Amino acid sequence: MRIVVFSDSHNNYFALRDIARVQTEADVFIHLGDGEREFEYLCTNFPFKELFCVRGNGDFGSLSPTERVLNLGGKKIFITHGHTYGVKRGLDDLKRRAREQEADIAMFGHTHLPYTAYEDGIHYLNPGSVSLPLRGAPSYGVVDITEAGIVISTKPEQPINTLSSSVLRLSGNVMRINLLQ
């Protein structure tokens, strides 16, 4: 089973679309918050995929939960945006909650920094941000669950072959422009 994980897209519909089009082998898409409108786009345009999301601190008016526990590929996966666990200050509260949930995998966002780790039997993943990374390139996560085990990685977001992407930053706002090559 392949799970593609997004976070912190902040109104960048094109990044999610490009990744979804490239990751054709994905069985599941998970959005970890701060991009619920983009998640709705995925639900509409990729109805044949399993899709899950949680609410981030920037998803104003959202009725989505701030955390969920999913059972996928025979593994228990704890997902949250992370702001309610103070992940920008440290991961102790998040790790405690993951242990309470008896998670095999814990996923979070909010920091805009990709992170992977394995500690005390739990895999941790922060896919970074698909549109506003704190450092480096925009990124997303991939989780492969097989009979042999779990493989977690983060990947740089790259547009599909027919598109060239540019990001313009104007007075703190971000606008993504996709140009045909």
Order of alpha helices (4+ residues) and beta strands (2+ residues): beta-alpha-beta-alpha-beta-beta-beta-alpha-beta-beta-beta-beta-beta-beta-beta
